[in-house]
Amino acid sequence: MAITVYTSNGKVLTNSANDKWLKKKAGFVMDASNATYITGQYGDIFVTWQSPSYPDTYNGNGKQYILVNNNDSLIGDTAMLMYSNTSMNGGPEAISQSNMRELGTSTGVLSNNVAQAGGYGIYLQWAFGKSVTIEQIQAYMANVSITILD
């Protein structure tokens, strides 16, 4: 595993609070630990993540993602990962439905965010159909992570 260690004038830069080396972050990781589970429109259940710093109309077009889905099988009618402007209002596709339904580890690139205004991109959201419960999704999400690489 490669690690980027930051240096200045030949000296390793460290965090003064804990004396650890400063390392490059891998990217925005979305998993059960940092998701908000809600019931959205028409009874569908959405798993939503607020990005750490993505601006209004964030466009991840071409950014690489890694999807790890270690479940035995899929649940519900899983939809695409969407750029969103709230925790309940999905928008343009970020990762296609077929890619979100893959089991195991897969990689790809984010789609173009075609939304011109209204905050789409501040949130990313994965929708599940009406046939599953919040409890089933919470159990399912314990074995899923999506990383958007910097």
SEPABA-332569 format. One line per 5 residues: number of its first residue (from 1); for each residue x, z, y of N, C-alpha, C, O. Coordinates in Angstrom, 3 decimals. Atoms other than C-alpha are relative to their C-alpha. Example, Ala and Ser with C-alpha at 12.3 -4.5 7.8 and 13.67 -1.06 7.14 Angstrom:
2
1 = 0.890,0.000,-1.190,12.300,7.800,-4.500,0.900,0.000,1.200,1.936,0.665,1.181 | -0.820,-0.060,-1.190,13.670,7.140,-1.060,-0.770,0.730,1.090,-0.261,0.899,2.198
END
This chain:
150
1 = 0.838,0.000,-1.174,0.000,0.000,0.000,0.878,0.000,1.230,1.718,0.886,1.385 | -0.783,0.094,-1.220,1.489,-1.062,3.324,-0.561,0.916,1.068,-1.777,1.031,1.222 | 0.398,-0.880,-1.094,1.407,1.378,6.217,0.718,-0.459,1.250,1.919,-0.728,1.213 | -0.602,0.292,-1.289,2.012,0.535,9.859,0.310,1.326,0.676,-0.599,2.113,0.940 | -0.410,-1.212,-0.700,4.002,3.331,11.518,0.448,-0.418,1.386,1.293,-1.304,1.524
6 = -0.313,0.367,-1.367,4.210,3.170,15.297,1.262,0.718,0.466,1.438,1.913,0.227 | -1.235,-0.571,-0.532,7.583,3.706,16.965,0.166,-0.390,1.454,-0.421,-1.368,1.918 | -0.347,0.299,-1.387,8.894,3.783,20.517,1.463,0.368,0.181,1.854,1.506,-0.081 | -1.444,-0.216,-0.172,12.604,3.422,21.312,0.643,0.554,-1.267,1.520,1.416,-1.200 | -0.586,-0.400,1.263,13.395,3.878,17.632,-0.470,1.343,-0.528,0.001,1.780,-1.577
11 = 0.499,-1.300,0.450,11.511,7.192,17.349,-1.416,-0.166,-0.545,-2.223,-0.899,0.026 | 1.325,0.048,0.594,8.474,7.656,15.110,-0.966,0.778,0.881,-0.695,1.920,1.255 | 1.006,-0.673,-0.812,5.371,8.483,17.135,-0.859,0.877,-0.895,-1.286,0.446,-1.967 | 0.798,-0.933,0.785,3.460,11.513,15.886,-1.115,0.588,0.844,-1.060,0.573,2.074 | 1.096,-0.711,-0.632,0.239,13.328,16.684,0.516,1.401,0.326,0.931,2.127,-0.577
16 = -0.560,-1.292,-0.396,1.296,16.407,18.670,-0.783,1.177,-0.578,-0.233,2.272,-0.703 | 0.822,-1.092,0.537,-1.579,18.478,17.201,0.381,0.364,-1.429,0.306,1.530,-1.820 | -0.282,-0.306,1.408,-0.501,18.134,13.573,1.331,-0.564,-0.498,1.658,-0.424,-1.677 | -1.321,0.547,0.319,2.907,16.397,13.631,-0.041,-1.084,-1.079,0.968,-1.331,-1.740 | 0.128,1.094,0.977,1.574,13.564,11.388,0.377,-1.314,0.676,0.200,-1.473,1.884
21 = -0.309,1.317,-0.527,2.785,9.985,11.799,-1.270,-0.673,0.481,-2.335,-0.501,-0.112 | 1.126,0.799,-0.456,0.498,7.753,13.803,-0.034,-1.274,-0.822,0.971,-1.975,-0.936 | 0.157,1.179,0.844,-0.851,5.002,11.563,-1.146,-0.845,0.516,-2.078,-0.333,1.135 | 1.058,0.908,-0.398,-2.982,1.963,12.224,-1.248,0.283,-0.830,-1.168,0.442,-2.048 | 1.253,-0.197,0.719,-6.640,2.506,11.341,-0.356,-1.260,-0.769,-0.027,-2.370,-0.349
26 = 0.380,1.127,0.844,-8.051,0.297,8.598,-1.166,-0.777,0.588,-1.276,-1.980,0.356 | 1.171,0.669,-0.550,-11.244,-0.503,10.478,-1.208,0.911,-0.043,-1.091,2.110,-0.300 | 1.260,-0.733,-0.011,-14.862,0.566,10.697,-0.530,0.066,-1.421,-0.893,-0.959,-1.997 | 0.495,-0.198,1.360,-15.935,2.034,7.343,-1.432,0.508,0.084,-1.713,1.488,0.774 | 1.400,-0.397,0.054,-19.673,2.264,6.662,-0.298,0.454,-1.420,-0.165,-0.319,-2.369
31 = 0.376,-0.524,1.296,-20.748,4.496,3.803,-1.051,1.080,0.194,-1.560,1.266,1.299 | 1.061,-1.009,-0.070,-23.183,7.292,3.003,0.345,1.136,0.962,-0.555,1.756,1.528 | -0.391,-1.143,-0.818,-21.165,9.851,4.974,-0.262,-0.194,1.489,-0.386,0.787,2.221 | 0.198,0.211,-1.432,-21.712,8.200,8.357,-1.213,-0.884,0.306,-1.285,-1.498,1.370 | 1.206,0.814,-0.179,-25.075,6.440,7.910,-1.186,0.870,0.409,-1.221,2.071,0.142
36 = 1.264,-0.647,-0.329,-28.497,7.318,9.305,-1.071,-0.670,-0.841,-1.217,-1.891,-0.795 | 1.043,0.546,0.866,-31.362,6.878,6.830,-1.330,0.157,0.701,-1.682,1.259,1.123 | 1.295,-0.048,-0.669,-34.728,6.008,8.332,-0.981,-0.924,-0.710,-0.580,-1.810,-1.465 | 1.012,0.948,0.440,-37.998,4.351,7.430,-0.307,-0.885,1.186,-0.647,-0.397,2.264 | 0.187,0.932,-1.102,-38.376,1.251,9.524,-1.371,-0.630,-0.002,-2.332,-0.062,-0.521
41 = 1.257,0.718,-0.165,-41.084,-1.257,10.261,-0.577,-0.409,-1.351,0.162,-0.770,-2.267 | 0.741,0.473,1.168,-43.721,-2.080,7.625,0.378,0.726,-1.281,0.181,0.180,-2.367 | -0.350,-0.771,1.177,-42.454,0.635,5.255,1.369,-0.297,-0.573,1.816,0.429,-1.462 | -1.351,0.272,0.482,-39.037,-0.979,4.671,0.911,1.151,0.394,0.688,1.810,1.410 | -0.958,-1.060,-0.297,-36.143,1.473,4.558,1.302,-0.648,0.455,1.803,-1.579,-0.176
46 = -1.228,0.530,-0.572,-33.083,0.797,6.675,1.110,1.037,-0.084,0.876,2.223,0.149 | -1.200,-0.819,-0.112,-29.562,2.207,6.368,0.722,-0.542,1.226,1.060,-1.724,1.289 | -0.529,0.447,-1.289,-28.079,2.087,9.849,1.280,0.755,0.344,1.391,1.961,0.123 | -1.241,-0.588,-0.498,-24.604,2.696,11.233,0.155,-0.358,1.462,-0.044,-1.510,1.846 | -0.357,0.287,-1.389,-23.738,3.028,14.904,1.496,-0.230,0.027,2.272,0.589,-0.465
51 = -1.420,0.332,-0.011,-20.427,1.359,15.515,0.765,1.000,0.869,0.191,1.614,1.768 | -0.774,-0.950,-0.788,-17.603,3.467,16.901,0.238,-0.475,1.426,0.383,0.339,2.338 | -0.341,0.481,-1.345,-16.984,1.206,19.866,-0.472,-1.418,0.301,-0.109,-1.973,1.339 | 0.400,1.376,-0.232,-18.658,-2.191,19.515,-0.920,-0.072,1.208,-1.840,0.737,1.329 | 0.808,0.116,-1.217,-20.158,-3.326,22.828,-1.308,-0.748,-0.240,-1.540,-1.293,-1.319
56 = 1.217,0.814,-0.001,-23.526,-4.902,23.606,0.375,-1.424,-0.399,1.362,-1.966,0.097 | -0.209,1.359,0.528,-23.705,-8.280,21.804,1.355,-0.169,-0.694,1.945,-1.249,-0.658 | -1.238,0.103,0.779,-20.619,-7.471,19.695,-0.112,-1.161,-0.970,-1.120,-1.316,-1.659 | -0.022,1.145,0.905,-19.682,-10.576,17.773,1.163,0.162,-0.960,2.321,-0.029,-0.587 | -1.028,-0.162,1.016,-17.802,-9.903,14.569,0.396,-1.303,-0.655,1.126,-1.300,-1.646
61 = -0.229,1.313,0.588,-17.646,-13.635,13.862,1.450,-0.175,-0.441,2.364,-0.162,0.384 | -1.333,0.242,0.528,-14.662,-14.214,11.592,0.753,1.254,-0.393,1.793,1.150,-1.045 | -0.671,-1.234,0.433,-13.718,-10.530,11.135,-0.233,0.183,-1.496,-1.332,-0.048,-2.000 | 0.100,-0.164,1.457,-13.014,-9.769,7.490,-0.685,1.314,-0.339,-0.505,2.324,0.341 | 0.604,-1.222,0.518,-15.098,-7.271,5.559,0.347,0.154,-1.478,0.648,-0.817,-2.171
66 = -0.145,-0.321,1.423,-14.657,-5.549,2.200,-1.230,0.801,-0.387,-1.494,1.860,0.183 | 1.191,-0.682,0.508,-17.828,-4.569,0.341,0.317,0.527,-1.392,0.699,-0.233,-2.282 | -0.205,-0.622,1.305,-17.466,-2.111,-2.538,-1.343,0.570,-0.432,-1.883,1.465,0.218 | 1.284,-0.450,0.525,-20.633,-1.614,-4.599,0.205,0.364,-1.467,0.178,-0.499,-2.344 | -0.297,-0.476,1.347,-19.924,0.521,-7.665,-1.227,0.531,-0.730,-1.102,1.428,-1.563
71 = 1.222,-0.370,0.706,-23.540,0.894,-8.810,-0.122,-0.824,-1.273,0.521,-1.864,-1.411 | 0.218,0.746,1.240,-24.705,-0.210,-12.250,-0.859,-1.236,0.225,-0.681,-2.257,-0.440 | 0.883,1.130,-0.290,-27.381,-2.478,-10.792,-0.524,0.140,1.422,-0.324,1.163,2.075 | 0.557,0.004,-1.353,-29.125,-3.372,-7.557,-1.343,0.707,0.015,-2.020,0.803,-1.009 | 1.334,-0.592,-0.133,-32.183,-1.577,-6.234,-0.758,-0.717,1.109,-0.175,-1.182,2.088
76 = 0.855,0.566,-1.043,-35.093,-2.934,-4.260,0.347,-1.438,0.338,1.110,-2.100,-0.365 | -0.231,1.344,-0.504,-35.086,-6.171,-2.341,1.013,0.104,1.133,0.655,0.009,2.307 | -1.019,-0.204,-1.027,-31.790,-5.667,-0.540,0.129,-1.238,0.863,0.182,-2.363,0.366 | -0.108,1.100,-0.956,-31.503,-7.776,2.578,1.420,-0.073,0.540,2.301,0.674,0.116 | -1.302,0.186,-0.622,-28.579,-8.932,4.666,0.386,1.218,0.841,-0.466,2.030,1.204
81 = -0.455,-0.952,-1.013,-26.453,-6.646,6.822,-0.218,-0.698,1.334,0.199,-1.842,1.517 | 0.399,0.620,-1.266,-27.721,-7.277,10.349,0.666,0.682,1.190,0.929,1.884,1.165 | -0.319,-0.580,-1.295,-26.469,-6.800,13.874,-1.321,0.574,0.520,-2.372,-0.038,0.332 | 1.240,-0.618,-0.458,-28.990,-4.461,15.493,0.194,0.623,1.363,1.320,0.875,1.794 | -0.082,-0.625,-1.321,-29.837,-2.966,18.859,-0.540,1.420,0.004,-0.422,2.121,1.009
86 = 0.464,-1.380,0.132,-31.426,0.266,17.634,0.182,0.396,-1.452,0.659,-0.393,-2.268 | -0.137,-0.417,1.384,-31.486,2.292,14.486,-1.105,-0.557,-0.885,-1.078,-0.346,-2.097 | 1.099,0.538,0.810,-34.679,0.478,13.371,-0.332,-1.459,0.278,-1.392,-1.917,-0.150 | 0.398,1.347,-0.409,-34.585,-3.061,14.732,1.087,-1.009,-0.342,1.967,-1.279,0.476 | -0.998,0.959,0.442,-32.555,-5.586,12.747,-0.039,-1.292,0.783,-1.065,-1.658,1.355
91 = -0.106,1.249,-0.733,-31.370,-8.810,14.282,0.743,-1.043,-0.805,0.481,-1.210,-1.996 | -0.711,1.089,0.666,-28.986,-11.651,13.449,0.840,0.479,-1.187,1.290,1.624,-1.233 | -0.764,-0.283,1.216,-27.188,-11.786,10.103,1.468,0.253,0.311,2.085,-0.488,1.076 | -1.438,-0.257,-0.044,-23.720,-10.213,9.854,0.631,-0.340,-1.352,1.686,-0.971,-1.414 | -0.414,0.346,1.365,-23.345,-10.466,6.041,-1.255,-0.463,-0.737,-2.282,0.215,-0.692
96 = 1.178,0.590,0.635,-25.711,-12.646,4.002,-0.568,0.891,-1.104,0.126,1.738,-1.665 | 0.673,-0.760,1.055,-28.223,-11.211,1.553,0.684,-0.199,-1.341,0.860,0.766,-2.085 | -0.643,0.243,1.297,-26.510,-12.863,-1.410,1.323,0.761,-0.104,1.656,1.269,-1.175 | -1.260,-0.749,0.028,-23.176,-11.270,-0.456,-0.249,1.500,-0.094,0.519,2.202,-0.753 | 0.312,-1.429,0.054,-24.793,-7.825,0.041,-0.479,0.410,-1.391,-0.455,1.594,-1.725
101 = 0.522,-0.307,1.330,-26.221,-8.056,-3.481,1.085,-0.038,-1.080,0.787,0.194,-2.251 | -1.070,0.065,0.991,-22.817,-8.448,-5.182,0.416,1.397,-0.439,0.534,2.309,0.379 | -0.512,-1.254,0.543,-21.670,-5.643,-7.462,1.512,-0.114,-0.156,2.038,-1.211,-0.343 | -1.454,0.002,0.060,-18.008,-4.632,-7.603,0.573,-0.090,1.403,-0.067,0.329,2.367 | -0.656,0.143,-1.303,-15.580,-5.408,-4.779,0.000,-1.461,0.396,0.415,-2.324,-0.377
106 = 0.000,1.371,-0.512,-16.047,-8.516,-2.665,0.474,0.006,1.448,0.409,1.025,2.136 | -0.465,0.149,-1.378,-14.638,-9.803,0.601,-0.636,-1.228,0.619,-1.146,-2.098,-0.087 | 0.517,1.147,-0.728,-15.761,-12.244,3.248,0.234,0.198,1.480,0.989,1.077,1.896 | -0.106,-0.127,-1.456,-16.079,-12.749,6.973,-1.392,0.168,0.591,-2.368,-0.375,0.074 | 1.273,-0.215,-0.673,-18.824,-11.613,9.316,-0.498,-1.290,0.633,0.290,-2.131,1.066
111 = 0.637,1.149,-0.627,-21.280,-14.196,10.624,-0.014,0.167,1.519,0.221,1.255,2.046 | 0.122,0.008,-1.451,-21.693,-15.118,14.266,-1.241,0.771,0.439,-2.321,0.558,-0.111 | 1.139,-0.693,-0.603,-23.942,-12.770,16.279,-0.547,-0.901,1.099,0.070,-1.046,2.154 | 0.566,0.958,-0.957,-26.207,-15.229,18.087,-0.822,0.674,1.092,-1.273,0.000,2.018 | 0.780,-0.705,-1.030,-28.016,-12.537,20.124,0.771,0.008,1.312,1.959,0.328,1.345
116 = -0.655,0.099,-1.302,-27.264,-12.976,23.792,-0.064,1.279,0.815,0.779,1.488,1.687 | 0.123,-1.220,-0.789,-28.423,-9.620,25.139,-0.841,1.002,-0.769,-1.392,0.687,-1.823 | 0.871,-1.010,0.570,-30.226,-6.425,24.325,0.685,0.968,-0.936,0.000,1.718,-1.631 | -0.715,-0.991,0.780,-27.508,-4.448,22.558,0.232,-0.345,-1.450,0.768,0.481,-2.190 | -0.202,0.348,1.402,-27.455,-6.336,19.263,1.492,-0.020,-0.317,2.264,-0.756,0.296
121 = -1.399,-0.125,0.386,-24.183,-5.415,17.601,0.513,1.414,0.164,1.523,1.777,-0.440 | -0.394,-1.403,-0.132,-23.948,-1.795,18.699,-0.261,0.718,-1.314,0.474,1.632,-1.688 | 0.335,-0.551,1.314,-25.587,-0.942,15.377,0.134,-1.093,-1.049,-0.015,-2.278,-0.748 | 0.061,0.896,1.145,-25.232,-2.527,11.953,-0.970,0.627,-0.988,-0.993,1.846,-1.162 | 1.126,-0.516,0.759,-28.132,-2.230,9.556,-0.208,-0.783,-1.292,-0.117,-2.010,-1.313
126 = 0.280,0.590,1.307,-28.901,-2.870,5.878,-1.416,0.397,-0.374,-1.738,1.585,-0.407 | 1.405,-0.261,0.316,-32.567,-3.185,4.908,-0.229,-0.074,-1.506,0.349,-0.906,-2.205 | 0.455,-0.004,1.385,-34.117,-2.354,1.539,-1.518,-0.159,0.027,-2.162,0.229,1.002 | 1.441,0.253,0.037,-37.639,-3.319,0.494,-0.843,1.245,-0.180,-0.335,2.365,-0.235 | 0.984,-1.076,0.102,-40.755,-1.220,0.121,0.006,0.704,-1.358,-0.588,1.774,-1.492
131 = 0.107,-0.522,1.364,-40.208,-0.561,-3.594,0.950,1.157,-0.296,0.999,1.616,-1.437 | -0.945,-1.086,0.237,-37.568,2.162,-3.157,-0.261,1.155,0.953,-0.873,0.984,2.008 | 0.162,-1.184,-0.839,-37.522,5.667,-1.749,1.313,0.308,0.718,2.372,-0.210,0.363 | -1.201,-0.424,-0.719,-35.103,7.239,0.689,0.955,0.705,-0.965,2.169,0.515,-0.881 | -0.841,-0.714,0.966,-33.834,9.456,-2.139,0.758,-0.971,-0.908,1.935,-0.758,-1.201
136 = -0.671,1.008,0.831,-33.080,6.407,-4.326,1.114,-0.689,0.783,2.186,-0.953,0.238 | -1.020,0.667,-0.818,-31.195,4.762,-1.458,1.170,0.940,0.257,2.322,0.506,0.231 | -1.096,-0.955,-0.204,-29.199,7.930,-0.750,0.886,0.070,-1.244,2.111,0.102,-1.122 | -0.777,-0.013,1.245,-28.131,8.039,-4.423,0.777,-1.304,-0.159,1.939,-1.291,-0.567 | -0.641,1.312,0.099,-27.344,4.308,-4.363,1.182,-0.102,0.951,2.249,-0.594,0.583
141 = -1.030,0.123,-1.027,-25.331,4.558,-1.143,1.221,0.866,-0.288,2.279,0.640,0.298 | -1.153,-0.824,0.363,-23.077,7.225,-2.672,1.092,-0.833,-0.665,2.243,-0.405,-0.745 | -0.949,0.884,0.684,-21.401,4.313,-4.500,0.228,-1.309,0.744,0.615,-2.306,0.134 | -0.143,1.211,-0.798,-21.264,1.785,-1.648,0.838,0.292,1.243,0.683,1.342,1.865 | -0.665,-0.057,-1.305,-18.886,1.218,1.256,0.217,-1.430,0.502,0.434,-2.360,-0.275
146 = -0.255,1.275,-0.662,-18.478,-1.623,3.714,1.045,0.290,1.071,0.838,1.158,1.919 | -1.055,-0.178,-1.001,-15.269,-1.867,5.756,0.154,-1.290,0.787,0.332,-2.364,0.212 | -0.293,1.140,-0.872,-14.891,-4.181,8.735,1.419,0.219,0.500,1.686,1.171,1.234 | -1.405,-0.155,-0.339,-11.159,-4.689,9.174,0.249,-0.310,1.470,-0.383,-1.190,2.054 | -0.380,0.246,-1.410,-9.598,-4.504,12.636,0.749,-1.300,0.124,1.150,-1.679,1.224
END
